[in-house]
Amino acid sequence: MDFFSYVGSQLDTLVFYGQQHFLLVLIAVGIASAISLVAGTLLHTNQLTPDSWSKPVRIGSREALLIAGSAALTIPSIALFGMLQPLLGIGVAPSVFALTLYSIYPVLRNVVAGLSSVDDAVLESARGMGMGPVRRMLSIQLPLAWPVILSGIRVAVLIIVGIAVVAGAINGPGFGSSLFLGLRRIGSVNSFNQVLAATLGCLVVAAVYELVFWIVQRSTTPRGIRV
């Protein structure tokens, strides 16, 4: 069977795997983005934290989180999934946990970079107008930092689309299960087609996300700072 005939015969299954892959990435990066946004804004030197949290404590905590996130990103994915199996079993739970862990660093890095890029003169002007720290964060810092933050989320998604395939080793959702099955059957009928279809499926998921990010960027970035 040629590749296109194989895709036609397996289209429903491939679409199902694609939906699983898309949602797995969405959930993992969504959780990581929420964690990174909360941690980044609280630990940024913007007086959102209590007075007892001095500037060195905030900066030290922020840098410690970045170091921990970068260290987690260097853990081989197949090893991490294997270590999580005795704790969380197989399937969705360890897949989401591991992919969330991998997503935190690129998002948090850009949250910190985006907030730090806001001109102090702008914040001083806002403070002079009577804006409190929370209002400055919501009205000025986050909107100005948003393009950089969104870029970090986009990078995290592209990384996780590829790493999510490894979740197939622990029966995780997405194209990974199909790809690993095809690799185990390599040399048999349609095994190459199965591997190729799973690989191209990941590319399609990444392309869909790219389109989504383009739409989100155009609709959420303030017109005055669009590139």
N, CA, C and O of each residue as an XYZ file, in Angstrom:
908
protein
N       0.850     -1.191      0.000
C       0.000      0.000      0.000
C       0.891      1.249      0.000
O       1.801      1.367      0.821
N       0.620      2.192     -0.939
C       1.411      3.415     -0.949
C       0.974      4.321      0.193
O      -0.058      4.090      0.824
N       1.774      5.360      0.455
C       1.562      6.203      1.637
C       0.194      6.880      1.619
O      -0.497      6.894      2.637
N      -0.203      7.435      0.488
C      -1.472      8.166      0.431
C      -2.662      7.229      0.618
O      -3.663      7.610      1.225
N      -2.559      6.019      0.105
C      -3.628      5.039      0.334
C      -3.691      4.675      1.814
O      -4.775      4.502      2.370
N      -2.520      4.560      2.451
C      -2.479      4.249      3.879
C      -3.139      5.364      4.694
O      -3.940      5.098      5.590
N      -2.795      6.614      4.374
C      -3.393      7.748      5.099
C      -4.902      7.759      4.901
O      -5.648      7.991      5.853
N      -5.362      7.510      3.674
C      -6.800      7.471      3.430
C      -7.507      6.402      4.233
O      -8.620      6.620      4.713
N      -6.872      5.242      4.385
C      -7.502      4.139      5.124
C      -7.452      4.352      6.637
O      -8.269      3.795      7.371
N      -6.492      5.158      7.103
C      -6.310      5.377      8.540
C      -6.650      6.811      8.960
O      -6.247      7.257     10.034
N      -7.384      7.521      8.121
C      -7.596      8.949      8.357
C      -8.273      9.225      9.699
O      -7.842     10.109     10.439
N      -9.315      8.486     10.011
C     -10.026      8.713     11.277
C      -9.097      8.504     12.474
O      -9.125      9.280     13.430
N      -8.284      7.468     12.419
C      -7.348      7.201     13.517
C      -6.300      8.301     13.624
O      -5.962      8.730     14.726
N      -5.789      8.754     12.497
C      -4.774      9.805     12.498
C      -5.342     11.127     13.027
O      -4.666     11.847     13.762
N      -6.571     11.437     12.655
C      -7.219     12.653     13.175
C      -7.391     12.550     14.689
O      -7.184     13.526     15.410
N      -7.767     11.369     15.162
C      -7.923     11.149     16.601
C      -6.594     11.357     17.325
O      -6.542     12.035     18.351
N      -5.522     10.772     16.788
C      -4.193     10.976     17.376
C      -3.802     12.457     17.350
O      -3.207     12.967     18.299
N      -4.142     13.137     16.254
C      -3.830     14.557     16.144
C      -4.542     15.382     17.200
O      -3.955     16.295     17.780
N      -5.810     15.063     17.452
C      -6.553     15.771     18.491
C      -5.949     15.517     19.867
O      -5.826     16.436     20.676
N      -5.570     14.266     20.130
C      -4.929     13.939     21.392
C      -3.617     14.702     21.562
O      -3.351     15.266     22.623
N      -2.819     14.715     20.531
C      -1.522     15.388     20.572
C      -1.703     16.881     20.824
O      -1.008     17.472     21.651
N      -2.639     17.479     20.105
C      -2.918     18.918     20.248
C      -3.337     19.237     21.682
O      -2.827     20.183     22.283
N      -4.265     18.449     22.231
C      -4.765     18.717     23.577
C      -3.705     18.458     24.641
O      -3.635     19.181     25.634
N      -2.882     17.432     24.441
C      -1.818     17.146     25.404
C      -0.859     18.327     25.505
O      -0.497     18.742     26.605
N      -0.450     18.865     24.366
C       0.437     20.028     24.354
C      -0.257     21.241     24.960
O       0.344     21.982     25.738
N      -1.513     21.440     24.607
C      -2.276     22.584     25.120
C      -2.374     22.558     26.640
O      -2.160     23.578     27.295
N      -2.698     21.398     27.203
C      -2.846     21.288     28.660
C      -1.511     21.510     29.363
O      -1.438     22.260     30.336
N      -0.459     20.863     28.877
C       0.850     20.969     29.525
C       1.387     22.393     29.469
O       1.820     22.934     30.487
N       1.361     23.001     28.291
C       1.891     24.359     28.152
C       0.973     25.359     28.861
O       1.449     26.368     29.382
N      -0.325     25.093     28.886
C      -1.246     25.974     29.598
C      -0.958     26.009     31.092
O      -0.935     27.080     31.699
N      -0.739     24.837     31.686
C      -0.406     24.777     33.116
C       0.931     25.461     33.373
O       1.062     26.235     34.321
N       1.928     25.176     32.529
C       3.251     25.783     32.697
C       3.187     27.303     32.543
O       3.878     28.026     33.260
N       2.369     27.787     31.619
C       2.242     29.230     31.407
C       1.608     29.904     32.625
O       2.036     30.984     33.033
N       0.590     29.267     33.201
C      -0.042     29.832     34.397
C       0.955     29.899     35.554
O       1.047     30.914     36.246
N       1.699     28.811     35.757
C       2.705     28.790     36.827
C       3.760     29.865     36.585
O       4.131     30.589     37.508
N       4.237     29.973     35.364
C       5.301     30.917     35.037
C       4.834     32.360     35.168
O       5.579     33.210     35.658
N       3.611     32.646     34.737
C       3.091     34.010     34.844
C       2.936     34.435     36.298
O       3.301     35.550     36.671
N       2.392     33.542     37.112
C       2.213     33.873     38.536
C       3.568     34.049     39.216
O       3.793     35.034     39.919
N       4.471     33.089     39.003
C       5.794     33.164     39.633
C       6.576     34.363     39.117
O       7.213     35.070     39.897
N       6.533     34.595     37.814
C       7.296     35.701     37.240
C       6.828     37.056     37.713
O       7.648     37.925     38.010
N       5.514     37.254     37.790
C       4.998     38.551     38.228
C       5.201     38.769     39.718
O       5.503     39.886     40.138
N       5.043     37.728     40.528
C       5.221     37.877     41.968
C       6.683     38.117     42.343
O       6.980     38.863     43.276
N       7.591     37.475     41.604
C       9.008     37.584     41.947
C       9.715     38.697     41.185
O      10.901     38.944     41.403
N       8.993     39.369     40.292
C       9.582     40.530     39.630
C       9.636     41.683     40.628
O       8.792     41.779     41.520
N      10.620     42.549     40.477
C      10.795     43.647     41.443
C       9.790     44.762     41.148
O      10.148     45.820     40.631
N       8.518     44.498     41.490
C       7.470     45.466     41.184
C       6.578     45.774     42.387
O       5.506     46.359     42.237
N       7.032     45.372     43.592
C       6.306     45.666     44.831
C       4.968     44.955     44.928
O       4.094     45.377     45.684
N       4.801     43.884     44.173
C       3.590     43.088     44.330
C       3.692     42.173     45.545
O       2.676     41.755     46.100
N       4.901     41.868     45.950
C       5.111     40.973     47.088
C       5.144     41.766     48.390
O       5.303     42.986     48.355
N       4.998     41.104     49.537
C       5.041     41.811     50.817
C       6.372     42.532     51.028
O       7.385     42.177     50.427
N       6.353     43.543     51.884
C       7.557     44.325     52.154
C       8.686     43.461     52.708
O       9.864     43.762     52.514
N       8.313     42.378     53.404
C       9.332     41.502     53.981
C      10.136     40.761     52.912
O      11.223     40.249     53.177
N       9.575     40.715     51.690
C      10.292     40.079     50.583
C      11.181     41.141     49.939
O      10.750     41.843     49.024
N      12.385     41.256     50.403
C      13.292     42.274     49.892
C      13.653     41.985     48.443
O      13.422     40.888     47.934
N      14.224     42.993     47.788
C      14.610     42.851     46.386
C      15.580     41.688     46.169
O      15.391     40.912     45.232
N      16.626     41.540     47.017
C      17.525     40.384     46.820
C      16.811     39.040     46.952
O      17.143     38.087     46.247
N      15.825     38.964     47.861
C      15.092     37.706     48.022
C      14.281     37.399     46.773
O      14.249     36.258     46.311
N      13.623     38.421     46.226
C      12.820     38.215     45.022
C      13.699     37.801     43.841
O      13.390     36.848     43.126
N      14.792     38.529     43.651
C      15.670     38.219     42.536
C      16.303     36.840     42.711
O      16.400     36.068     41.757
N      16.735     36.535     43.939
C      17.338     35.229     44.198
C      16.355     34.095     43.953
O      16.718     33.070     43.375
N      15.109     34.274     44.390
C      14.092     33.245     44.181
C      13.788     33.067     42.697
O      13.605     31.951     42.210
N      13.738     34.193     41.993
C      13.468     34.143     40.551
C      14.577     33.413     39.808
O      14.312     32.564     38.958
N      15.821     33.749     40.135
C      16.953     33.094     39.472
C      17.019     31.609     39.827
O      17.376     30.784     38.987
N      16.675     31.270     41.076
C      16.671     29.864     41.487
C      15.641     29.078     40.680
O      15.895     27.941     40.280
N      14.471     29.691     40.440
C      13.450     29.035     39.627
C      13.926     28.844     38.190
O      13.679     27.801     37.584
N      14.602     29.844     37.651
C      15.108     29.735     36.280
C      16.167     28.633     36.171
O      16.190     27.875     35.202
N      17.035     28.557     37.172
C      18.062     27.504     37.154
C      17.420     26.128     37.250
O      17.803     25.203     36.534
N      16.429     25.998     38.151
C      15.734     24.716     38.291
C      15.007     24.345     37.000
O      15.010     23.184     36.589
N      14.380     25.347     36.359
C      13.674     25.086     35.106
C      14.608     24.677     33.987
O      14.298     23.773     33.211
N      15.761     25.344     33.900
C      16.723     24.982     32.855
C      17.317     23.602     33.110
O      17.584     22.854     32.170
N      17.526     23.262     34.396
C      18.037     21.928     34.722
C      17.023     20.853     34.336
O      17.389     19.803     33.807
N      15.739     21.129     34.608
C      14.695     20.154     34.247
C      14.640     19.940     32.745
O      14.353     18.837     32.278
N      14.916     21.003     31.982
C      14.848     20.903     30.523
C      15.954     20.025     29.952
O      15.844     19.536     28.828
N      17.025     19.823     30.727
C      18.145     19.004     30.241
C      17.978     17.519     30.549
O      18.766     16.700     30.076
N      16.957     17.157     31.339
C      16.739     15.747     31.663
C      16.288     15.005     30.394
O      15.323     15.430     29.760
N      16.952     13.920     30.012
C      16.497     13.164     28.834
C      15.038     12.742     28.996
O      14.655     12.197     30.031
N      14.235     12.993     27.981
C      12.793     12.776     28.097
C      12.458     11.314     28.369
O      11.576     11.027     29.178
N      13.141     10.393     27.711
C      12.827      8.980     27.911
C      13.133      8.565     29.338
O      12.445      7.709     29.894
N      14.182      9.174     29.954
C      14.526      8.866     31.341
C      13.474      9.434     32.290
O      13.077      8.769     33.247
N      13.020     10.665     32.026
C      12.021     11.286     32.899
C      10.713     10.507     32.866
O      10.122     10.247     33.914
N      10.255     10.133     31.673
C       9.023      9.346     31.580
C       9.172      8.021     32.313
O       8.238      7.557     32.968
N      10.341      7.419     32.202
C      10.578      6.157     32.905
C      10.565      6.324     34.410
O      10.026      5.470     35.115
N      11.151      7.414     34.931
C      11.189      7.650     36.374
C       9.812      7.973     36.938
O       9.523      7.681     38.098
N       8.963      8.579     36.109
C       7.618      8.935     36.574
C       6.667      7.743     36.594
O       5.653      7.766     37.291
N       6.990      6.713     35.838
C       6.072      5.576     35.725
C       5.755      4.914     37.065
O       4.585      4.617     37.308
N       6.735      4.660     37.963
C       6.377      4.053     39.253
C       5.526      4.976     40.134
O       4.769      4.504     40.983
N       5.655      6.295     39.929
C       4.926      7.258     40.770
C       3.531      7.558     40.242
O       2.573      7.613     41.013
N       3.411      7.753     38.933
C       2.150      8.202     38.333
C       1.537      7.183     37.387
O       0.473      7.427     36.817
N       2.197      6.041     37.215
C       1.664      5.026     36.317
C       1.968      5.361     34.872
O       2.987      5.982     34.572
N       1.083      4.949     33.977
C       1.255      5.213     32.553
C       0.056      5.998     32.031
O      -0.980      6.083     32.690
N       0.212      6.567     30.844
C      -0.904      7.269     30.228
C      -0.819      8.774     30.373
O       0.250      9.367     30.225
N      -1.957      9.388     30.665
C      -2.080     10.850     30.612
C      -1.336     11.548     31.747
O      -0.621     12.518     31.499
N      -1.485     11.079     32.985
C      -0.939     11.799     34.144
C       0.565     12.031     34.051
O       0.992     13.181     34.155
N       1.398     10.994     33.859
C       2.839     11.257     33.758
C       3.206     12.060     32.511
O       4.182     12.810     32.516
N       2.422     11.901     31.448
C       2.698     12.661     30.223
C       2.514     14.150     30.467
O       3.375     14.948     30.096
N       1.405     14.533     31.084
C       1.133     15.946     31.365
C       2.162     16.507     32.344
O       2.657     17.619     32.161
N       2.484     15.733     33.387
C       3.439     16.203     34.392
C       4.799     16.478     33.765
O       5.378     17.543     33.978
N       5.308     15.528     32.997
C       6.632     15.680     32.393
C       6.662     16.835     31.393
O       7.604     17.628     31.394
N       5.651     16.936     30.552
C       5.636     17.989     29.545
C       5.460     19.365     30.174
O       6.000     20.350     29.671
N       4.711     19.441     31.268
C       4.591     20.703     32.006
C       5.943     21.122     32.550
O       6.319     22.292     32.469
N       6.671     20.170     33.102
C       8.003     20.439     33.647
C       8.933     20.986     32.553
O       9.687     21.930     32.787
N       8.873     20.394     31.377
C       9.716     20.848     30.268
C       9.292     22.229     29.748
O      10.109     22.949     29.173
N       8.032     22.598     29.945
C       7.516     23.849     29.377
C       7.829     25.069     30.236
O       7.819     26.192     29.732
N       8.104     24.873     31.510
C       8.195     26.006     32.430
C       9.330     26.954     32.068
O       9.133     28.168     32.034
N      10.513     26.415     31.799
C      11.667     27.301     31.609
C      11.501     28.291     30.450
O      11.687     29.488     30.668
N      11.161     27.855     29.227
C      11.063     28.842     28.141
C      10.003     29.912     28.396
O      10.175     31.062     27.991
N       8.910     29.542     29.064
C       7.876     30.544     29.347
C       8.343     31.491     30.450
O       8.231     32.709     30.312
N       8.865     30.936     31.544
C       9.307     31.763     32.662
C      10.434     32.705     32.243
O      10.467     33.865     32.655
N      11.357     32.202     31.421
C      12.464     33.023     30.939
C      11.951     34.254     30.210
O      12.477     35.352     30.391
N      10.919     34.070     29.381
C      10.380     35.188     28.620
C       9.484     36.085     29.453
O       9.389     37.282     29.182
N       8.821     35.526     30.471
C       8.061     36.382     31.395
C       9.010     37.349     32.096
O       8.731     38.545     32.184
N      10.123     36.833     32.591
C      11.118     37.674     33.272
C      11.707     38.691     32.303
O      11.829     39.869     32.640
N      12.073     38.245     31.101
C      12.657     39.152     30.112
C      11.662     40.229     29.687
O      12.027     41.395     29.538
N      10.408     39.833     29.494
C       9.398     40.800     29.070
C       9.122     41.849     30.121
O       9.057     43.036     29.803
N       8.959     41.442     31.358
C       8.700     42.396     32.434
C       9.900     43.301     32.673
O       9.744     44.484     32.976
N      11.100     42.741     32.535
C      12.311     43.533     32.756
C      12.547     44.546     31.638
O      13.254     45.535     31.836
N      11.961     44.307     30.467
C      12.185     45.200     29.325
C      11.342     46.466     29.378
O      11.570     47.394     28.602
N      10.363     46.515     30.292
C       9.512     47.700     30.392
C      10.334     48.859     30.960
O      10.992     48.722     31.992
N      10.285     49.978     30.284
C      11.091     51.145     30.670
C      10.683     51.649     32.062
O       9.500     51.840     32.344
N      11.679     51.856     32.918
C      11.407     52.365     34.267
C      10.735     53.735     34.226
O       9.942     54.061     35.110
N      11.045     54.536     33.210
C      10.436     55.864     33.114
C       8.924     55.760     32.932
O       8.172     56.585     33.450
N       8.482     54.739     32.192
C       7.042     54.535     32.006
C       6.384     54.187     33.337
O       5.307     54.693     33.654
N       7.030     53.326     34.109
C       6.480     52.930     35.408
C       6.484     54.095     36.383
O       5.554     54.240     37.177
N       7.515     54.923     36.334
C       7.561     56.096     37.208
C       6.441     57.069     36.868
O       5.825     57.665     37.752
N       6.190     57.218     35.572
C       5.087     58.102     35.158
C       3.753     57.569     35.666
O       2.908     58.329     36.137
N       3.575     56.258     35.566
C       2.331     55.650     36.050
C       2.208     55.803     37.561
O       1.120     56.050     38.081
N       3.333     55.652     38.265
C       3.310     55.826     39.710
C       2.960     57.272     40.071
O       2.235     57.524     41.034
N       3.483     58.217     39.286
C       3.171     59.620     39.519
C       1.711     59.947     39.265
O       1.180     60.911     39.816
N       1.053     59.137     38.421
C      -0.374     59.339     38.157
C      -1.249     58.674     39.200
O      -2.475     58.710     39.104
N      -0.619     58.063     40.201
C      -1.379     57.464     41.295
C      -1.704     56.001     41.113
O      -2.500     55.457     41.877
N      -1.113     55.337     40.120
C      -1.378     53.911     39.915
C      -0.632     53.081     40.955
O       0.554     53.298     41.207
N      -1.336     52.137     41.548
C      -0.720     51.216     42.483
C       0.026     50.118     41.748
O      -0.046     50.044     40.522
N       0.748     49.254     42.476
C       1.546     48.203     41.819
C       0.720     47.213     41.015
O       1.137     46.786     39.938
N      -0.453     46.843     41.530
C      -1.285     45.880     40.803
C      -1.807     46.494     39.512
O      -1.805     45.846     38.465
N      -2.253     47.738     39.586
C      -2.774     48.405     38.391
C      -1.666     48.630     37.369
O      -1.895     48.488     36.168
N      -0.456     48.983     37.839
C       0.668     49.150     36.915
C       0.988     47.835     36.211
O       1.270     47.810     35.013
N       0.938     46.739     36.978
C       1.233     45.436     36.387
C       0.209     45.072     35.319
O       0.573     44.645     34.224
N      -1.079     45.242     35.642
C      -2.135     44.816     34.726
C      -2.318     45.760     33.546
O      -2.637     45.322     32.441
N      -2.117     47.052     33.775
C      -2.397     48.037     32.726
C      -1.193     48.389     31.875
O      -1.348     48.812     30.729
N       0.011     48.220     32.422
C       1.195     48.683     31.704
C       2.202     47.556     31.470
O       2.542     47.260     30.324
N       2.679     46.928     32.544
C       3.779     45.976     32.403
C       3.396     44.743     31.581
O       4.091     44.387     30.629
N       2.289     44.094     31.954
C       1.905     42.886     31.227
C       1.556     43.160     29.760
O       1.991     42.403     28.892
N       0.779     44.223     29.445
C       0.517     44.485     28.023
C       1.782     44.765     27.215
O       1.898     44.317     26.074
N       2.745     45.514     27.804
C       3.976     45.804     27.076
C       4.875     44.576     26.958
O       5.602     44.416     25.978
N       4.812     43.706     27.978
C       5.647     42.500     27.962
C       4.998     41.351     27.199
O       5.652     40.345     26.926
N       3.726     41.490     26.853
C       2.974     40.375     26.279
C       3.603     39.783     25.018
O       3.656     38.558     24.913
N       4.090     40.582     24.045
C       4.696     39.958     22.851
C       5.873     39.055     23.195
O       6.037     37.998     22.586
N       6.695     39.458     24.164
C       7.837     38.632     24.566
C       7.341     37.372     25.277
O       7.861     36.281     25.044
N       6.335     37.523     26.145
C       5.778     36.362     26.855
C       5.162     35.384     25.868
O       5.369     34.175     25.972
N       4.410     35.905     24.915
C       3.773     35.042     23.908
C       4.823     34.300     23.088
O       4.617     33.149     22.705
N       5.942     34.958     22.820
C       7.024     34.301     22.094
C       7.572     33.124     22.897
O       7.900     32.085     22.323
N       7.674     33.275     24.215
C       8.132     32.175     25.061
C       7.154     31.008     25.056
O       7.565     29.848     25.011
N       5.864     31.313     25.101
C       4.847     30.262     25.049
C       4.912     29.539     23.707
O       4.764     28.319     23.644
N       5.130     30.291     22.650
C       5.231     29.703     21.310
C       6.422     28.754     21.211
O       6.308     27.662     20.654
N       7.561     29.173     21.751
C       8.744     28.307     21.749
C       8.474     27.040     22.550
O       8.840     25.943     22.129
N       7.828     27.196     23.710
C       7.513     26.032     24.550
C       6.627     25.048     23.798
O       6.842     23.838     23.872
N       5.630     25.559     23.072
C       4.730     24.686     22.320
C       5.497     23.895     21.264
O       5.302     22.688     21.123
N       6.365     24.573     20.529
C       7.113     23.888     19.468
C       8.044     22.820     20.044
O       8.228     21.760     19.445
N       8.630     23.106     21.210
C       9.475     22.103     21.865
C       8.646     20.903     22.296
O       9.037     19.755     22.085
N       7.498     21.180     22.900
C       6.682     20.124     23.496
C       5.990     19.272     22.429
O       5.734     18.091     22.663
N       5.685     19.841     21.276
C       5.087     19.040     20.205
C       6.000     17.866     19.864
O       5.525     16.756     19.622
N       7.315     18.113     19.846
C       8.258     17.046     19.567
C       8.455     16.099     20.736
O       8.459     14.881     20.560
N       8.622     16.664     21.948
C       8.865     15.814     23.120
C       7.650     14.947     23.438
O       7.794     13.842     23.961
N       6.451     15.447     23.122
C       5.225     14.700     23.435
C       5.193     13.344     22.749
O       4.502     12.434     23.206
N       5.932     13.201     21.657
C       5.986     11.907     20.967
C       6.549     10.833     21.899
O       6.117      9.681     21.857
N       7.520     11.215     22.744
C       8.163     10.250     23.636
C       7.172      9.702     24.663
O       7.388      8.626     25.220
N       6.082     10.442     24.916
C       5.059      9.959     25.841
C       4.458      8.641     25.363
O       3.869      7.900     26.151
N       4.605      8.354     24.088
C       4.125      7.073     23.574
C       4.817      5.892     24.218
O       4.277      4.785     24.214
N       6.012      6.104     24.776
C       6.734      5.016     25.435
C       6.029      4.552     26.699
O       6.228      3.422     27.144
N       5.198      5.427     27.286
C       4.433      5.049     28.493
C       2.932      5.068     28.196
O       2.110      5.307     29.081
N       2.600      4.814     26.941
C       1.192      4.732     26.540
C       0.478      6.079     26.633
O      -0.732      6.133     26.852
N       1.231      7.158     26.468
C       0.628      8.482     26.514
C      -0.175      8.776     25.266
O      -0.028      8.079     24.262
N      -1.027      9.799     25.305
C      -1.859     10.140     24.146
C      -1.036     10.805     23.047
O       0.067     11.297     23.290
N      -1.585     10.813     21.844
C      -0.931     11.480     20.733
C      -0.306     10.514     19.746
O      -0.575      9.313     19.759
N       0.542     11.075     18.886
C       1.157     10.299     17.815
C       2.260      9.371     18.293
O       2.711      8.513     17.533
N       2.709      9.522     19.539
C       3.825      8.728     20.022
C       3.568      7.237     19.988
O       4.431      6.464     19.572
N       2.382      6.824     20.424
C       2.065      5.388     20.445
C       2.141      4.790     19.047
O       2.693      3.706     18.857
N       1.579      5.506     18.060
C       1.602      5.021     16.685
C       3.026      4.957     16.150
O       3.396      4.007     15.461
N       3.830      5.984     16.474
C       5.197      6.021     15.970
C       6.036      4.888     16.568
O       6.777      4.219     15.848
N       5.920      4.672     17.884
C       6.690      3.603     18.525
C       6.255      2.230     18.010
O       7.082      1.336     17.828
N       4.945      2.071     17.779
C       4.462      0.804     17.244
C       5.025      0.558     15.847
O       5.420     -0.559     15.514
N       5.057      1.617     15.033
C       5.617      1.481     13.698
C       7.103      1.149     13.727
O       7.580      0.349     12.921
N       7.840      1.764     14.659
C       9.269      1.472     14.777
C       9.511      0.030     15.223
O      10.448     -0.625     14.767
N       8.652     -0.454     16.122
C       8.808     -1.852     16.557
C       8.504     -2.821     15.427
O       9.033     -3.933     15.402
N       7.651     -2.406     14.486
C       7.252     -3.277     13.378
C       8.057     -3.013     12.117
O       7.720     -3.536     11.055
N       9.113     -2.212     12.210
C       9.818     -1.778     11.014
C      10.253     -2.981     10.165
O      10.818     -3.951     10.671
N       9.979     -2.889      8.896
C      10.263     -3.980      7.977
C       9.034     -4.773      7.606
O       9.027     -5.495      6.609
N       7.970     -4.637      8.423
C       6.728     -5.347      8.114
C       5.819     -4.440      7.289
O       6.156     -3.286      7.026
N       4.671     -4.966      6.886
C       3.756     -4.250      6.000
C       3.284     -2.953      6.648
O       2.803     -2.956      7.781
N       3.425     -1.839      5.920
C       2.937     -0.518      6.309
C       3.638      0.077      7.541
O       3.202      1.110      8.050
N       4.704     -0.549      8.024
C       5.384     -0.001      9.196
C       5.999      1.361      8.885
O       5.908      2.286      9.693
N       6.624      1.484      7.718
C       7.216      2.770      7.331
C       6.128      3.824      7.147
O       6.298      4.968      7.569
N       5.023      3.453      6.527
C       3.912      4.390      6.366
C       3.395      4.868      7.717
O       3.050      6.039      7.874
N       3.343      3.966      8.687
C       2.867      4.319     10.016
C       3.798      5.332     10.683
O       3.334      6.304     11.279
N       5.099      5.109     10.585
C       6.086      6.034     11.159
C       6.024      7.381     10.452
O       6.035      8.429     11.098
N       5.959      7.351      9.127
C       5.924      8.593      8.357
C       4.652      9.385      8.646
O       4.700     10.609      8.768
N       3.517      8.699      8.757
C       2.254      9.382      9.037
C       2.278     10.040     10.414
O       1.790     11.159     10.570
N       2.843      9.359     11.416
C       2.935      9.933     12.760
C       3.867     11.141     12.767
O       3.587     12.142     13.426
N       4.974     11.044     12.035
C       5.924     12.159     11.969
C       5.300     13.378     11.303
O       5.403     14.494     11.811
N       4.658     13.157     10.170
C       4.002     14.261      9.474
C       2.826     14.804     10.285
O       2.509     15.991     10.211
N       2.184     13.931     11.056
C       1.102     14.388     11.915
C       1.578     15.408     12.933
O       0.887     16.389     13.209
N       2.768     15.175     13.494
C       3.347     16.142     14.447
C       3.608     17.483     13.760
O       3.398     18.541     14.353
N       4.065     17.432     12.512
C       4.301     18.669     11.762
C       2.997     19.426     11.524
O       2.965     20.655     11.579
N       1.927     18.685     11.259
C       0.627     19.324     11.057
C       0.151     19.999     12.354
O      -0.361     21.119     12.326
N       0.325     19.305     13.489
C      -0.048     19.888     14.782
C       0.739     21.167     15.027
O       0.172     22.172     15.456
N       2.054     21.138     14.756
C       2.887     22.327     14.929
C       2.418     23.464     14.013
O       2.408     24.625     14.421
N       2.032     23.131     12.778
C       1.562     24.146     11.836
C       0.249     24.770     12.309
O       0.042     25.974     12.163
N      -0.632     23.952     12.872
C      -1.895     24.472     13.413
C      -1.617     25.431     14.557
O      -2.238     26.490     14.651
N      -0.686     25.065     15.427
C      -0.331     25.949     16.532
C       0.273     27.257     16.032
O      -0.001     28.320     16.587
N       1.095     27.181     14.984
C       1.673     28.397     14.419
C       0.573     29.341     13.934
O       0.656     30.552     14.135
N      -0.453     28.783     13.298
C      -1.583     29.597     12.835
C      -2.329     30.201     14.021
O      -2.711     31.370     13.992
N      -2.532     29.398     15.064
C      -3.210     29.894     16.263
C      -2.428     31.045     16.887
O      -3.015     32.055     17.275
N      -1.111     30.898     16.986
C      -0.292     31.955     17.595
C      -0.304     33.219     16.751
O      -0.295     34.325     17.291
N      -0.324     33.067     15.440
C      -0.391     34.258     14.584
C      -1.689     35.024     14.839
O      -1.688     36.252     14.927
N      -2.787     34.291     14.954
C      -4.085     34.928     15.207
C      -4.098     35.581     16.587
O      -4.546     36.718     16.737
N      -3.601     34.850     17.604
C      -3.581     35.384     18.967
C      -2.701     36.628     19.045
O      -3.068     37.613     19.685
N      -1.550     36.581     18.400
C      -0.638     37.728     18.429
C      -1.282     38.955     17.786
O      -1.182     40.062     18.316
N      -1.938     38.759     16.654
C      -2.577     39.882     15.968
C      -3.739     40.453     16.766
O      -4.001     41.655     16.719
N      -4.435     39.592     17.498
C      -5.642     40.047     18.191
C      -5.388     40.527     19.621
O      -6.236     41.214     20.191
N      -4.248     40.185     20.209
C      -4.006     40.551     21.609
C      -2.860     41.533     21.815
O      -2.747     42.124     22.889
N      -2.009     41.718     20.812
C      -0.899     42.657     20.969
C      -1.391     44.076     20.707
O      -2.014     44.332     19.677
N      -1.117     45.005     21.630
C      -1.513     46.405     21.394
C      -0.965     46.916     20.070
O       0.192     46.660     19.734
N      -1.784     47.633     19.321
C      -1.416     48.051     17.971
C      -0.135     48.883     17.960
O       0.649     48.796     17.014
N       0.083     49.677     18.988
C       1.238     50.555     19.030
C       2.569     49.863     19.158
O       3.604     50.457     18.856
N       2.570     48.566     19.617
C       3.839     47.868     19.769
C       3.945     46.650     18.855
O       4.841     45.824     19.029
N       3.037     46.531     17.879
C       3.142     45.425     16.923
C       4.360     45.615     16.050
O       4.713     46.734     15.678
N       5.002     44.494     15.729
C       6.154     44.521     14.834
C       5.696     44.159     13.424
O       6.509     44.120     12.501
